[in-house]
Amino acid sequence: MISLLNTGKPILIVGAGFAGAVHARTLAEAGYRVLVIDQRPHIGGNAHDYVDENGIRVHAYGPHLFHTKMPRVIEWVKRFGEFVPYTHKVRALLPSGIPVPLPINLDTVNEVFGTHYETAGQVLAHLKSVALEFPEPVNAAEYLYANIGQTLTDLFFRPYTKKMWAMDLEEMSAAVVKRIPLRTDRTDTYFADDDVQMMPRDGYTKIFETIFNHPNINLSLNTCFDKAMLPACEFCFNAMPIDEYFDFSLGELPYRSLKFHHRTAPGLPEQSWSITNFTDTGPLTRETAWHILPHHIVRKTGHHTLTREEPCDYRDNNKERYYPVKTADGRYNKLYDQYKAMAEFETNIAFIGRCGTYQYLDMDQVINQSLTHVEAWLTRRA
Ligand SMILES: Cc1cc2nc3c(=O)[nH]c(=O)nc-3n(C[C@H](O)[C@H](O)[C@H](O)COP(=O)(O)OP(=O)(O)OC[C@H]3O[C@@H](n4cnc5c(N)ncnc54)[C@H](O)[C@@H]3O)c2cc1C
């Protein structure tokens, strides 16, 4: 029988996404009794998926592609289900209707400029010839103009940024776009720099079911956090928005959100990419063809599902918080730092995950951070 280190009060975990799941499972395996709550009616947080009426697996909060360089993250998730290899590809739709590889590569440059380059050297020389003079770029626009020139910037980055962030490139930090890769060869895979790309064979929800399936874990869905819960638990790991916990006393930490527009289409058409980005100035950013992802055709019905995304302010989407807003002056990071300082005075509570720490984190980063965090907490308790 597993000894319960906290025989009196359980540990409370707020949020059944990856941050909460890693904390819950690690604590449960260390012998702690854990109560996981989530205000939503399902587990998995933003990685939750389900099979729709077309027999297609759909990710409820947008496509989630698992990619990582971290061996311990791979080892951890593979304990809870089978993963299959998947190489992610994205195409951007030009105004002409022609889909081109994204990130920009040699073929993208050829299609946009009508050139016939064959080598990386030719592409680099072309980009140098169209680059504008900004020796010390102070924002995303200047950084892009200095590296890829105006045509590519205004086609692939300006409308997308306006739609996605409701911001001009001039208002955005150069750091955001510096991370976007540029390929001068024909590589057309999206995550070319990550060692492993894979998808759970039976979906993310199944992985979460297995993670939470432990005798020390109790799960309570449709349950919103209330400070009155705290005295009944030994410690609380909390993935809720940190500003909400403090009743927005210093102001709101803003997020961008997405409205999802699903549609049904006939057949199961083949194409080599699952996501198409739109370069126009309309409200939609991209469309996912779910049936292209591995094992996403769960039942053949003669139809498939396509989902388009329309970015918006999170207050216009039922307060669904997806992407923390990053500005060139870093004002919201400074506000978060103030909330973080307030949190240091709270005893027996730690903020975790995307909204608890106000950062955009990929799944592998959340898993890695959560493993480090909960292991350190256990070491301090030992
Ligand atoms: C559109 C989109 C696409 C993404 N695509 C990818 C991708 O391709 N690859 C990748 O690696 N990552 C992707 N991510 C990131 C991924 O979703 C996150 O890394 C992951 O979900 C973070 O887990 P989390 O536990 O921190 O947060 P979440 O998954 O958001 O879980 C937090 C949970 O806390 C619950 N909660 C919040 N407040 C309360 C409260 N007061 N009471 C009770 N419960 C509460 C919420 O309901 C939620 O279920 C994407 C994210 C988005 C938004």
The ligand as a Gaussian input file, in Angstrom:
#p B3LYP/6-31G(d) Opt

LIG

0 1
 C       -4.130000      27.859000     -29.989000
 C       -2.991000      27.188000     -29.301000
 C       -2.194000      26.314000     -30.012000
 C       -1.127000      25.677000     -29.372000
 N       -0.346000      24.833000     -30.103000
 C        0.680000      24.206000     -29.512000
 C        1.502000      23.314000     -30.261000
 O        1.285000      23.076000     -31.451000
 N        2.530000      22.698000     -29.621000
 C        2.805000      22.934000     -28.292000
 O        3.749000      22.349000     -27.760000
 N        2.039000      23.783000     -27.557000
 C        0.990000      24.414000     -28.135000
 N        0.207000      25.265000     -27.407000
 C        0.549000      25.517000     -25.987000
 C       -0.148000      24.529000     -25.035000
 O       -1.538000      24.689000     -25.119000
 C        0.344000      24.852000     -23.629000
 O        1.725000      24.587000     -23.537000
 C       -0.340000      24.023000     -22.546000
 O       -1.715000      23.974000     -22.726000
 C       -0.049000      24.679000     -21.204000
 O       -0.575000      23.886000     -20.162000
 P       -1.063000      24.599000     -18.827000
 O       -1.429000      23.501000     -17.913000
 O       -0.080000      25.604000     -18.382000
 O       -2.354000      25.451000     -19.261000
 P       -3.759000      24.977000     -19.798000
 O       -3.629000      23.865000     -20.748000
 O       -4.434000      26.228000     -20.269000
 O       -4.509000      24.424000     -18.507000
 C       -4.909000      25.268000     -17.453000
 C       -6.230000      24.759000     -16.925000
 O       -6.543000      25.508000     -15.763000
 C       -7.939000      25.653000     -15.703000
 N       -8.255000      26.815000     -14.857000
 C       -7.907000      28.106000     -15.057000
 N       -8.420000      28.880000     -14.086000
 C       -9.110000      28.069000     -13.260000
 C       -9.858000      28.283000     -12.085000
 N      -10.015000      29.507000     -11.555000
 N      -10.438000      27.212000     -11.477000
 C      -10.295000      25.954000     -12.001000
 N       -9.601000      25.686000     -13.126000
 C       -9.007000      26.739000     -13.749000
 C       -8.329000      25.893000     -17.139000
 O       -9.705000      25.577000     -17.347000
 C       -7.390000      24.955000     -17.887000
 O       -8.005000      23.731000     -18.200000
 C       -0.850000      25.933000     -28.015000
 C       -1.669000      26.821000     -27.299000
 C       -2.719000      27.451000     -27.933000
 C       -3.569000      28.416000     -27.154000

